[in-house]
Amino acid sequence: MKYDFITIGGATLDISFYTQEGILLDNKKDLLRQKLLAFEYGAKIKIERTYYSFGGGASNTAVNFSRLGFKAAAFTCLGKDEQGTKIIENFRKQGVGLKLIQSTKEEETGFSFIVIGPRNEHVVFSNRGASNYLQVRDSDLIKLSKTKYLYLTSLSGEWANLLEKIFNIEGPKVIWNPGHSQIVAGYKVIGKYLKKTHILCVNKDEAIELILSIDKYKNKPKSFFQKLKNLLVALSECGPHLVIITSGYNGADCFDGTCFYHQDIIKEERKVDTTGVGDAFHSSFVAGLEIYNGDIEDAMYLGVRASASVISERGAQNGLLKKDLL
């Protein structure tokens, strides 16, 4: 089967803890950690409730593409355990292709502990687990080439080797939402892949951290990094056809090398959980470019609609939009 989108990265079971005892702190002196969620040292923190859901970049985005009417498959690695079986059943239920899923006996299926604070913001503690064993074998190269888009999310394990193979696959366009390890590695490591990226998807903090790793920009004043247009242009110069940056309550901004675009957020009916909001926005934006024949403004609006919907439900996938509701 030829897929419209093959998503690459992690698939996890998420365990979310809700608590009212955290405090959000401003930390504006640190460009890379401007908000902190803090708890009293040595205290026993009361958990209001616990919720189990599905997560992981490859999982969230594959489910979203499928719900929006596209043929999608996840290229991920699971453990041979009960958690992995549950994830596969969820994929089957959501119409996500299963033929590219790998498994390993070396490690359990990945999972995340997610602390959700008093304003429903979250911090994720992630155990990549079996995702560390994802491999691109020769037989996989043929399968991965038979798609229109490869949607690349956070990678772990031997991720540098994975990037080298993925970005040398001929045919598909690569949409890239780099993970923490890739951002921390910086431009000197991942810069050559940015030149081959069709759409680069990051949040503002990730954009700043990546740009600070570029010699040309590392000594720029803090004021430079607070202007979205500066960030968009700097990343665009690295090679992507499109760059899109999300900024939380300040919406999203996009640059196609010529024009700048901005989209405000949509006020959600209720704010329950921000987990997965980035995956929802970026993958919905990419889907929107297909649905609306390349119209960036319409695609960005679909992205914020998806974000508002996800925020209104628990977990990263429950609030994802469906094609018949567009």
Rosetta blueprint (number, residue, H / E / L):
1 M L
2 K L
3 Y E
4 D E
5 F E
6 I E
7 T E
8 I E
9 G L
10 G L
11 A L
12 T E
13 L E
14 D E
15 I E
16 S E
17 F E
18 Y E
19 T L
20 Q L
21 E L
22 G L
23 I E
24 L E
25 L E
26 D E
27 N L
28 K L
29 K L
30 D L
31 L L
32 L L
33 R L
34 Q L
35 K E
36 L E
37 L E
38 A E
39 F L
40 E L
41 Y L
42 G L
43 A L
44 K L
45 I L
46 K L
47 I L
48 E L
49 R E
50 T E
51 Y E
52 Y E
53 S E
54 F E
55 G E
56 G L
57 G H
58 A H
59 S H
60 N H
61 T H
62 A H
63 V H
64 N H
65 F H
66 S H
67 R H
68 L L
69 G L
70 F L
71 K L
72 A E
73 A E
74 A E
75 F E
76 T L
77 C E
78 L E
79 G E
80 K L
81 D L
82 E H
83 Q H
84 G H
85 T H
86 K H
87 I H
88 I H
89 E H
90 N H
91 F H
92 R H
93 K H
94 Q H
95 G L
96 V L
97 G E
98 L L
99 K L
100 L L
101 I L
102 Q E
103 S E
104 T E
105 K L
106 E L
107 E L
108 E L
109 T L
110 G L
111 F E
112 S E
113 F E
114 I E
115 V E
116 I E
117 G L
118 P L
119 R L
120 N L
121 E L
122 H E
123 V E
124 V E
125 F E
126 S E
127 N E
128 R L
129 G H
130 A H
131 S H
132 N H
133 Y H
134 L L
135 Q L
136 V L
137 R L
138 D H
139 S H
140 D H
141 L H
142 I H
143 K H
144 L H
145 S H
146 K L
147 T E
148 K E
149 Y E
150 L E
151 Y E
152 L E
153 T L
154 S L
155 L L
156 S L
157 G L
158 E L
159 W H
160 A H
161 N H
162 L H
163 L H
164 E H
165 K H
166 I H
167 F L
168 N L
169 I L
170 E L
171 G L
172 P L
173 K E
174 V E
175 I E
176 W E
177 N L
178 P L
179 G L
180 H H
181 S H
182 Q H
183 I H
184 V H
185 A H
186 G L
187 Y H
188 K H
189 V H
190 I H
191 G H
192 K H
193 Y H
194 L H
195 K L
196 K L
197 T L
198 H L
199 I E
200 L E
201 C E
202 V E
203 N E
204 K H
205 D H
206 E H
207 A H
208 I H
209 E H
210 L H
211 I H
212 L H
213 S L
214 I L
215 D L
216 K L
217 Y L
218 K L
219 N L
220 K L
221 P L
222 K H
223 S H
224 F H
225 F H
226 Q L
227 K L
228 L H
229 K H
230 N H
231 L H
232 L H
233 V H
234 A H
235 L H
236 S H
237 E L
238 C L
239 G L
240 P L
241 H L
242 L E
243 V E
244 I E
245 I E
246 T E
247 S L
248 G H
249 Y H
250 N H
251 G L
252 A E
253 D E
254 C E
255 F E
256 D L
257 G L
258 T L
259 C L
260 F E
261 Y E
262 H E
263 Q E
264 D L
265 I L
266 I L
267 K L
268 E L
269 E L
270 R L
271 K L
272 V L
273 D L
274 T L
275 T L
276 G L
277 V H
278 G H
279 D H
280 A H
281 F H
282 H H
283 S H
284 S H
285 F H
286 V H
287 A H
288 G H
289 L H
290 E H
291 I H
292 Y L
293 N L
294 G L
295 D L
296 I H
297 E H
298 D H
299 A H
300 M H
301 Y H
302 L H
303 G H
304 V H
305 R H
306 A H
307 S H
308 A H
309 S H
310 V H
311 I H
312 S L
313 E L
314 R L
315 G L
316 A L
317 Q L
318 N L
319 G L
320 L L
321 L L
322 K L
323 K H
324 D H
325 L H
326 L L
